[in-house]
Amino acid sequence: MRRLLLPVAALACVLLLSAGTLRGPIADAAGGSTLNRPEDPIVLTGANVPSLTGIAPHDLVAFRWDGAWTQIPVQVDERDVKTFTTVYNGAVPSSVTELFYTDPNTWTGPDSDPTLDANDEVAFMSNDAGGPSSSFSPPSHTIPGSGGDRGHGPARAR
């Protein structure tokens, strides 16, 4: 089985440099994180990480670097464009559409694309992200440059 991984330290650094939203003093946060924002999630859309689009959400895993790779929690939220008629189970006749979080057990229903797509969200807590590494080597049992593992990697993300 092939699992894909999200190197969190690299993504956190990209966000820090490109978005400027993670500014703050460097501090000793949990897991060696250099981000002093323990309550803040880091949320990316599939469009932000196009190399991950098309994978099954349960195959995505994330890691931080704290002298060694450590798996951290990561969440994928499926989203889809739906009509208000669908979301309100026919109670509101409308052809107006909006991007909604989806769930097959609600009136919103499942995402029309069950894989990670451009409008889905990938989220993890900034407190779980590690600091920048002094040198880069991928987590063990991964295929360098592919984002996949050789089937011996860590447990699936939940």
Backbone as JSON Lines, residues from 0, in Angstrom:
{"i":0,"aa":"M","n":[0.83,-1.17,0.0],"ca":[0.0,0.0,0.0],"c":[0.88,1.24,0.0]}
{"i":1,"aa":"R","n":[0.43,2.25,-0.66],"ca":[1.2,3.48,-0.81],"c":[0.57,4.57,0.05]}
{"i":2,"aa":"R","n":[1.33,5.15,0.94],"ca":[0.86,6.27,1.75],"c":[1.62,7.51,1.37]}
{"i":3,"aa":"L","n":[0.95,8.63,1.4],"ca":[1.61,9.89,1.08],"c":[1.84,10.66,2.35]}
{"i":4,"aa":"L","n":[2.88,11.46,2.34],"ca":[3.23,12.18,3.54],"c":[3.32,13.66,3.28]}
{"i":5,"aa":"L","n":[3.15,14.39,4.33],"ca":[3.18,15.83,4.28],"c":[4.28,16.29,5.22]}
{"i":6,"aa":"P","n":[5.44,16.71,4.7],"ca":[6.49,17.18,5.59],"c":[6.11,18.54,6.18]}
{"i":7,"aa":"V","n":[5.64,18.49,7.4],"ca":[5.08,19.66,8.05],"c":[6.08,20.79,8.21]}
{"i":8,"aa":"A","n":[7.3,20.49,8.61],"ca":[8.28,21.56,8.82],"c":[8.48,22.34,7.54]}
{"i":9,"aa":"A","n":[8.54,21.66,6.42],"ca":[8.73,22.35,5.14],"c":[7.51,23.21,4.81]}
{"i":10,"aa":"L","n":[6.3,22.66,5.02],"ca":[5.1,23.44,4.74],"c":[4.98,24.64,5.68]}
{"i":11,"aa":"A","n":[5.32,24.44,6.94],"ca":[5.25,25.55,7.88],"c":[6.2,26.66,7.46]}
{"i":12,"aa":"C","n":[7.39,26.29,6.99],"ca":[8.36,27.29,6.53],"c":[7.85,28.0,5.29]}
{"i":13,"aa":"V","n":[7.23,27.26,4.36],"ca":[6.67,27.88,3.16],"c":[5.58,28.87,3.55]}
{"i":14,"aa":"L","n":[4.71,28.47,4.48],"ca":[3.67,29.38,4.93],"c":[4.27,30.62,5.58]}
{"i":15,"aa":"L","n":[5.26,30.41,6.4],"ca":[5.89,31.53,7.09],"c":[6.48,32.52,6.1]}
{"i":16,"aa":"L","n":[7.13,32.02,5.08],"ca":[7.78,32.89,4.12],"c":[6.81,33.5,3.12]}
{"i":17,"aa":"S","n":[5.81,32.72,2.67],"ca":[4.96,33.21,1.59],"c":[3.74,33.97,2.1]}
{"i":18,"aa":"A","n":[3.09,33.47,3.13],"ca":[1.86,34.11,3.58],"c":[2.11,35.18,4.63]}
{"i":19,"aa":"G","n":[3.17,35.03,5.41],"ca":[3.44,35.99,6.46],"c":[2.45,35.93,7.6]}
{"i":20,"aa":"T","n":[1.63,34.88,7.66],"ca":[0.59,34.8,8.68],"c":[1.07,34.15,9.96]}
{"i":21,"aa":"L","n":[2.25,33.56,9.96],"ca":[2.71,32.84,11.14],"c":[3.78,33.62,11.88]}
{"i":22,"aa":"R","n":[3.72,34.93,11.79],"ca":[4.75,35.74,12.45],"c":[4.6,35.69,13.95]}
{"i":23,"aa":"G","n":[5.67,35.79,14.62],"ca":[5.64,35.78,16.07],"c":[7.03,35.44,16.58]}
{"i":24,"aa":"P","n":[7.28,35.65,17.85],"ca":[8.6,35.37,18.38],"c":[8.88,33.87,18.38]}
{"i":25,"aa":"I","n":[10.15,33.54,18.21],"ca":[10.56,32.15,18.28],"c":[10.54,31.74,19.75]}
{"i":26,"aa":"A","n":[9.95,30.58,20.0],"ca":[9.84,30.11,21.38],"c":[9.99,28.6,21.39]}
{"i":27,"aa":"D","n":[10.19,28.05,22.58],"ca":[10.3,26.61,22.73],"c":[8.9,26.02,22.93]}
{"i":28,"aa":"A","n":[8.2,25.82,21.84],"ca":[6.88,25.2,21.91],"c":[7.05,23.69,21.89]}
{"i":29,"aa":"A","n":[5.95,22.98,22.08],"ca":[5.99,21.52,22.11],"c":[6.55,20.96,20.82]}
{"i":30,"aa":"G","n":[7.25,19.84,20.91],"ca":[7.76,19.16,19.74],"c":[8.86,19.91,19.02]}
{"i":31,"aa":"G","n":[9.49,20.87,19.65],"ca":[10.55,21.61,18.99],"c":[10.05,22.65,18.02]}
{"i":32,"aa":"S","n":[8.76,22.94,18.04],"ca":[8.21,23.92,17.11],"c":[8.79,25.29,17.41]}
{"i":33,"aa":"T","n":[9.09,26.03,16.36],"ca":[9.57,27.39,16.52],"c":[8.42,28.37,16.42]}
{"i":34,"aa":"L","n":[7.2,27.86,16.31],"ca":[6.02,28.72,16.24],"c":[5.43,28.86,17.64]}
{"i":35,"aa":"N","n":[5.24,30.07,18.1],"ca":[4.67,30.3,19.41],"c":[3.18,30.62,19.27]}
{"i":36,"aa":"R","n":[2.45,29.73,18.6],"ca":[1.01,29.91,18.38],"c":[0.33,28.56,18.59]}
{"i":37,"aa":"P","n":[0.34,28.03,19.8],"ca":[-0.13,26.66,20.03],"c":[-1.6,26.43,19.72]}
{"i":38,"aa":"E","n":[-2.43,27.46,19.74],"ca":[-3.86,27.28,19.5],"c":[-4.22,27.37,18.03]}
{"i":39,"aa":"D","n":[-3.3,27.78,17.18],"ca":[-3.62,28.07,15.79],"c":[-3.44,26.86,14.87]}
{"i":40,"aa":"P","n":[-4.47,26.57,14.08],"ca":[-4.29,25.53,13.08],"c":[-3.6,26.1,11.84]}
{"i":41,"aa":"I","n":[-2.95,25.24,11.1],"ca":[-2.44,25.59,9.78],"c":[-3.36,24.87,8.81]}
{"i":42,"aa":"V","n":[-4.02,25.62,7.96],"ca":[-4.99,25.06,7.04],"c":[-4.57,25.37,5.61]}
{"i":43,"aa":"L","n":[-4.42,24.33,4.82],"ca":[-4.07,24.44,3.42],"c":[-5.2,23.85,2.59]}
{"i":44,"aa":"T","n":[-5.44,24.39,1.43],"ca":[-6.38,23.74,0.53],"c":[-5.6,22.79,-0.38]}
{"i":45,"aa":"G","n":[-6.31,21.9,-1.01],"ca":[-5.67,21.01,-1.98],"c":[-4.96,21.81,-3.06]}
{"i":46,"aa":"A","n":[-5.48,23.0,-3.37],"ca":[-4.83,23.85,-4.37],"c":[-3.46,24.32,-3.89]}
{"i":47,"aa":"N","n":[-3.25,24.43,-2.57],"ca":[-1.95,24.82,-2.02],"c":[-0.91,23.71,-2.11]}
{"i":48,"aa":"V","n":[-1.37,22.46,-2.18],"ca":[-0.48,21.3,-2.24],"c":[-0.91,20.39,-3.4]}
{"i":49,"aa":"P","n":[-0.77,20.87,-4.64],"ca":[-1.28,20.12,-5.79],"c":[-0.65,18.73,-5.96]}
{"i":50,"aa":"S","n":[0.55,18.52,-5.42],"ca":[1.16,17.19,-5.55],"c":[0.4,16.14,-4.75]}
{"i":51,"aa":"L","n":[-0.45,16.55,-3.83],"ca":[-1.22,15.61,-3.02],"c":[-2.62,15.37,-3.57]}
{"i":52,"aa":"T","n":[-3.06,16.15,-4.53],"ca":[-4.42,15.97,-5.04],"c":[-4.54,14.62,-5.75]}
{"i":53,"aa":"G","n":[-5.71,14.03,-5.57],"ca":[-5.98,12.73,-6.17],"c":[-5.74,11.55,-5.24]}
{"i":54,"aa":"I","n":[-5.18,11.8,-4.04],"ca":[-4.95,10.7,-3.11],"c":[-6.19,10.5,-2.23]}
{"i":55,"aa":"A","n":[-6.31,9.33,-1.65],"ca":[-7.37,9.07,-0.68],"c":[-7.03,9.83,0.61]}
{"i":56,"aa":"P","n":[-7.97,10.58,1.17],"ca":[-7.66,11.35,2.39],"c":[-7.08,10.51,3.52]}
{"i":57,"aa":"H","n":[-7.51,9.26,3.67],"ca":[-6.99,8.44,4.77],"c":[-5.55,7.98,4.54]}
{"i":58,"aa":"D","n":[-5.0,8.22,3.35],"ca":[-3.62,7.85,3.07],"c":[-2.63,8.97,3.37]}
{"i":59,"aa":"L","n":[-3.12,10.13,3.77],"ca":[-2.24,11.26,4.05],"c":[-1.72,11.18,5.48]}
{"i":60,"aa":"V","n":[-0.42,11.3,5.64],"ca":[0.21,11.36,6.97],"c":[1.11,12.59,6.98]}
{"i":61,"aa":"A","n":[1.38,13.1,8.17],"ca":[2.23,14.29,8.31],"c":[3.3,14.03,9.36]}
{"i":62,"aa":"F","n":[4.43,14.72,9.21],"ca":[5.56,14.56,10.12],"c":[6.1,15.92,10.52]}
{"i":63,"aa":"R","n":[6.77,15.97,11.66],"ca":[7.55,17.15,12.04],"c":[8.98,16.7,12.2]}
{"i":64,"aa":"W","n":[9.88,17.67,12.11],"ca":[11.3,17.39,12.31],"c":[11.71,17.94,13.66]}
{"i":65,"aa":"D","n":[12.17,17.08,14.56],"ca":[12.69,17.52,15.86],"c":[13.95,16.72,16.18]}
{"i":66,"aa":"G","n":[14.82,16.64,15.18],"ca":[16.02,15.82,15.29],"c":[15.8,14.46,14.65]}
{"i":67,"aa":"A","n":[14.55,14.09,14.52],"ca":[14.12,12.87,13.83],"c":[12.7,13.13,13.36]}
{"i":68,"aa":"W","n":[12.22,12.36,12.4],"ca":[10.86,12.52,11.92],"c":[9.89,11.91,12.93]}
{"i":69,"aa":"T","n":[8.86,12.67,13.3],"ca":[7.83,12.21,14.22],"c":[6.48,12.46,13.56]}
{"i":70,"aa":"Q","n":[5.66,11.4,13.51],"ca":[4.34,11.57,12.89],"c":[3.46,12.44,13.78]}
{"i":71,"aa":"I","n":[2.68,13.33,13.15],"ca":[1.76,14.2,13.88],"c":[0.36,14.05,13.3]}
{"i":72,"aa":"P","n":[-0.67,14.45,14.06],"ca":[-2.03,14.37,13.54],"c":[-2.24,15.33,12.37]}
{"i":73,"aa":"V","n":[-2.97,14.88,11.39],"ca":[-3.36,15.7,10.24],"c":[-4.79,15.34,9.89]}
{"i":74,"aa":"Q","n":[-5.53,16.3,9.43],"ca":[-6.95,16.1,9.14],"c":[-7.24,16.6,7.73]}
{"i":75,"aa":"V","n":[-8.07,15.85,6.99],"ca":[-8.54,16.29,5.68],"c":[-10.03,16.52,5.79]}
{"i":76,"aa":"D","n":[-10.46,17.73,5.44],"ca":[-11.88,18.07,5.42],"c":[-12.34,18.13,3.97]}
{"i":77,"aa":"E","n":[-13.26,17.23,3.62],"ca":[-13.8,17.2,2.27],"c":[-14.81,18.33,2.12]}
{"i":78,"aa":"R","n":[-14.72,19.05,0.98],"ca":[-15.66,20.14,0.7],"c":[-16.14,20.0,-0.74]}
{"i":79,"aa":"D","n":[-17.33,20.54,-1.0],"ca":[-17.9,20.44,-2.34],"c":[-18.89,21.59,-2.54]}
{"i":80,"aa":"V","n":[-19.1,21.94,-3.79],"ca":[-20.09,22.96,-4.13],"c":[-21.45,22.28,-4.2]}
{"i":81,"aa":"K","n":[-22.39,22.76,-3.4],"ca":[-23.74,22.2,-3.32],"c":[-24.76,23.34,-3.37]}
{"i":82,"aa":"T","n":[-25.99,23.0,-3.71],"ca":[-27.06,24.0,-3.66],"c":[-27.63,24.04,-2.26]}
{"i":83,"aa":"F","n":[-28.23,25.16,-1.92],"ca":[-28.88,25.29,-0.61],"c":[-30.06,24.33,-0.52]}
{"i":84,"aa":"T","n":[-30.67,24.0,-1.64],"ca":[-31.77,23.02,-1.65],"c":[-31.25,21.68,-1.13]}
{"i":85,"aa":"T","n":[-30.09,21.27,-1.57],"ca":[-29.5,20.01,-1.11],"c":[-29.16,20.07,0.38]}
{"i":86,"aa":"V","n":[-28.49,21.13,0.78],"ca":[-28.03,21.25,2.16],"c":[-29.21,21.32,3.15]}
{"i":87,"aa":"Y","n":[-30.3,21.95,2.74],"ca":[-31.46,22.07,3.63],"c":[-32.53,21.04,3.3]}
{"i":88,"aa":"N","n":[-32.13,19.94,2.64],"ca":[-32.99,18.8,2.37],"c":[-34.29,19.19,1.67]}
{"i":89,"aa":"G","n":[-34.2,20.11,0.73],"ca":[-35.36,20.5,-0.06],"c":[-36.23,21.56,0.57]}
{"i":90,"aa":"A","n":[-35.97,21.95,1.81],"ca":[-36.8,22.93,2.5],"c":[-36.63,24.34,1.93]}
{"i":91,"aa":"V","n":[-35.52,24.61,1.26],"ca":[-35.24,25.91,0.67],"c":[-35.02,25.7,-0.82]}
{"i":92,"aa":"P","n":[-36.05,25.98,-1.64],"ca":[-35.84,25.83,-3.08],"c":[-34.91,26.94,-3.59]}
{"i":93,"aa":"S","n":[-33.75,26.53,-4.08],"ca":[-32.77,27.51,-4.52],"c":[-31.78,26.86,-5.46]}
{"i":94,"aa":"S","n":[-31.36,27.62,-6.44],"ca":[-30.3,27.13,-7.34],"c":[-28.96,27.78,-6.97]}
{"i":95,"aa":"V","n":[-28.95,28.55,-5.88],"ca":[-27.73,29.2,-5.41],"c":[-26.8,28.13,-4.84]}
{"i":96,"aa":"T","n":[-25.53,28.22,-5.22],"ca":[-24.56,27.24,-4.74],"c":[-23.53,27.92,-3.84]}
{"i":97,"aa":"E","n":[-22.9,27.09,-3.03],"ca":[-21.86,27.55,-2.11],"c":[-20.94,26.37,-1.83]}
{"i":98,"aa":"L","n":[-19.73,26.65,-1.4],"ca":[-18.78,25.61,-1.02],"c":[-19.07,25.21,0.43]}
{"i":99,"aa":"F","n":[-19.44,23.93,0.64],"ca":[-19.8,23.42,1.96],"c":[-18.87,22.29,2.36]}
{"i":100,"aa":"Y","n":[-18.68,22.12,3.68],"ca":[-18.05,20.92,4.19],"c":[-19.03,19.78,3.97]}
{"i":101,"aa":"T","n":[-18.52,18.62,3.58],"ca":[-19.4,17.5,3.25],"c":[-19.27,16.38,4.26]}
{"i":102,"aa":"D","n":[-20.33,15.58,4.32],"ca":[-20.36,14.41,5.18],"c":[-21.45,13.5,4.64]}
{"i":103,"aa":"P","n":[-21.14,12.26,4.31],"ca":[-22.15,11.38,3.75],"c":[-23.31,11.09,4.71]}
{"i":104,"aa":"N","n":[-23.14,11.39,6.0],"ca":[-24.19,11.13,6.98],"c":[-25.03,12.37,7.28]}
{"i":105,"aa":"T","n":[-24.93,13.41,6.45],"ca":[-25.74,14.61,6.63],"c":[-26.44,14.93,5.32]}
{"i":106,"aa":"W","n":[-27.33,15.91,5.34],"ca":[-28.02,16.32,4.11],"c":[-27.04,16.88,3.08]}
{"i":107,"aa":"T","n":[-25.92,17.4,3.53],"ca":[-24.93,17.91,2.59],"c":[-24.45,16.79,1.68]}
{"i":108,"aa":"G","n":[-24.36,15.59,2.23],"ca":[-23.95,14.43,1.45],"c":[-22.45,14.37,1.27]}
{"i":109,"aa":"P","n":[-21.99,13.34,0.54],"ca":[-20.55,13.17,0.33],"c":[-20.01,14.14,-0.7]}
{"i":110,"aa":"D","n":[-18.71,14.3,-0.68],"ca":[-18.01,15.09,-1.69],"c":[-18.15,14.35,-3.02]}
{"i":111,"aa":"S","n":[-18.4,15.09,-4.09],"ca":[-18.52,14.44,-5.41],"c":[-17.19,13.86,-5.87]}
{"i":112,"aa":"D","n":[-16.08,14.32,-5.29],"ca":[-14.76,13.76,-5.55],"c":[-14.22,13.24,-4.23]}
{"i":113,"aa":"P","n":[-14.24,11.92,-4.01],"ca":[-13.82,11.38,-2.72],"c":[-12.33,11.46,-2.45]}
{"i":114,"aa":"T","n":[-11.54,11.88,-3.44],"ca":[-10.1,12.03,-3.22],"c":[-9.82,13.46,-2.76]}
{"i":115,"aa":"L","n":[-8.6,13.71,-2.33],"ca":[-8.19,15.06,-1.97],"c":[-8.19,15.89,-3.25]}
{"i":116,"aa":"D","n":[-9.02,16.92,-3.3],"ca":[-9.07,17.77,-4.49],"c":[-8.77,19.21,-4.11]}
{"i":117,"aa":"A","n":[-8.77,20.09,-5.08],"ca":[-8.33,21.48,-4.88],"c":[-9.11,22.23,-3.83]}
{"i":118,"aa":"N","n":[-10.4,21.9,-3.62],"ca":[-11.19,22.67,-2.66],"c":[-11.25,22.04,-1.27]}
{"i":119,"aa":"D","n":[-10.66,20.86,-1.09],"ca":[-10.62,20.24,0.24],"c":[-9.56,20.93,1.09]}
{"i":120,"aa":"E","n":[-9.63,20.7,2.4],"ca":[-8.67,21.33,3.31],"c":[-7.84,20.28,4.04]}
{"i":121,"aa":"V","n":[-6.56,20.58,4.2],"ca":[-5.64,19.78,5.0],"c":[-5.27,20.64,6.2]}
{"i":122,"aa":"A","n":[-5.47,20.11,7.41],"ca":[-5.24,20.92,8.61],"c":[-4.39,20.16,9.63]}
{"i":123,"aa":"F","n":[-3.55,20.91,10.32],"ca":[-2.79,20.4,11.45],"c":[-2.54,21.58,12.37]}
{"i":124,"aa":"M","n":[-2.19,21.3,13.61],"ca":[-1.95,22.35,14.59],"c":[-0.52,22.86,14.5]}
{"i":125,"aa":"S","n":[-0.38,24.19,14.57],"ca":[0.95,24.77,14.47],"c":[1.85,24.28,15.6]}
{"i":126,"aa":"N","n":[1.27,23.99,16.74],"ca":[2.04,23.51,17.88],"c":[2.67,22.14,17.6]}
{"i":127,"aa":"D","n":[2.06,21.38,16.68],"ca":[2.61,20.07,16.32],"c":[3.74,20.16,15.31]}
{"i":128,"aa":"A","n":[3.85,21.3,14.63],"ca":[4.88,21.45,13.59],"c":[6.25,21.61,14.22]}
{"i":129,"aa":"G","n":[7.24,20.99,13.65],"ca":[8.6,21.12,14.16],"c":[9.28,22.34,13.58]}
{"i":130,"aa":"G","n":[10.47,22.57,14.02],"ca":[11.25,23.67,13.48],"c":[11.95,23.27,12.19]}
{"i":131,"aa":"P","n":[12.62,24.2,11.57],"ca":[13.34,23.88,10.33],"c":[14.49,22.92,10.63]}
{"i":132,"aa":"S","n":[14.75,22.02,9.69],"ca":[15.86,21.08,9.9],"c":[17.14,21.66,9.33]}
{"i":133,"aa":"S","n":[18.27,21.28,9.93],"ca":[19.55,21.78,9.45],"c":[19.95,21.09,8.16]}
{"i":134,"aa":"S","n":[19.47,19.88,7.96],"ca":[19.67,19.17,6.71],"c":[18.43,18.32,6.48]}
{"i":135,"aa":"F","n":[18.15,18.01,5.24],"ca":[16.92,17.28,4.95],"c":[17.21,15.86,4.52]}
{"i":136,"aa":"S","n":[16.54,14.93,5.14],"ca":[16.49,13.55,4.67],"c":[15.06,13.09,4.95]}
{"i":137,"aa":"P","n":[14.43,12.43,4.0],"ca":[13.02,12.06,4.17],"c":[12.83,11.04,5.28]}
{"i":138,"aa":"P","n":[11.6,10.93,5.82],"ca":[11.32,9.91,6.83],"c":[11.67,8.51,6.3]}
{"i":139,"aa":"S","n":[12.02,7.61,7.21],"ca":[12.38,6.25,6.78],"c":[11.2,5.59,6.08]}
{"i":140,"aa":"H","n":[11.52,4.68,5.2],"ca":[10.56,3.9,4.42],"c":[9.77,4.74,3.42]}
{"i":141,"aa":"T","n":[10.27,5.91,3.09],"ca":[9.62,6.71,2.06],"c":[10.43,6.64,0.78]}
{"i":142,"aa":"I","n":[9.77,6.94,-0.3],"ca":[10.43,6.97,-1.6],"c":[10.79,8.42,-1.87]}
{"i":143,"aa":"P","n":[12.08,8.8,-1.8],"ca":[12.47,10.21,-1.95],"c":[11.88,10.85,-3.2]}
{"i":144,"aa":"G","n":[11.3,12.01,-3.03],"ca":[10.75,12.78,-4.13],"c":[9.37,12.37,-4.57]}
{"i":145,"aa":"S","n":[8.85,11.24,-4.08],"ca":[7.55,10.77,-4.54],"c":[6.42,11.14,-3.59]}
{"i":146,"aa":"G","n":[6.76,11.36,-2.32],"ca":[5.72,11.59,-1.32],"c":[5.09,10.29,-0.85]}
{"i":147,"aa":"G","n":[5.58,9.15,-1.29],"ca":[5.0,7.87,-0.9],"c":[5.94,7.05,-0.06]}
{"i":148,"aa":"D","n":[5.4,6.0,0.58],"ca":[6.26,5.12,1.36],"c":[6.33,3.74,0.72]}
{"i":149,"aa":"R","n":[7.13,2.91,1.26],"ca":[7.31,1.56,0.72],"c":[6.44,0.55,1.46]}
{"i":150,"aa":"G","n":[5.42,1.0,2.14],"ca":[4.52,0.09,2.84],"c":[4.95,-0.27,4.24]}
{"i":151,"aa":"H","n":[6.06,0.3,4.73],"ca":[6.54,-0.01,6.08],"c":[6.42,1.18,7.0]}
{"i":152,"aa":"G","n":[5.8,2.22,6.52],"ca":[5.79,3.49,7.24],"c":[4.88,3.51,8.44]}
{"i":153,"aa":"P","n":[4.7,4.69,8.99],"ca":[3.88,4.85,10.18],"c":[2.42,4.54,9.9]}
{"i":154,"aa":"A","n":[1.67,4.47,10.97],"ca":[0.24,4.19,10.85],"c":[-0.46,5.27,10.03]}
{"i":155,"aa":"R","n":[-1.57,4.88,9.47],"ca":[-2.37,5.84,8.7],"c":[-2.83,6.98,9.58]}
{"i":156,"aa":"A","n":[-3.02,8.14,8.94],"ca":[-3.6,9.26,9.66],"c":[-5.05,8.93,9.98]}
{"i":157,"aa":"R","n":[-5.53,9.48,11.05],"ca":[-6.93,9.22,11.43],"c":[-7.79,10.38,11.08]}
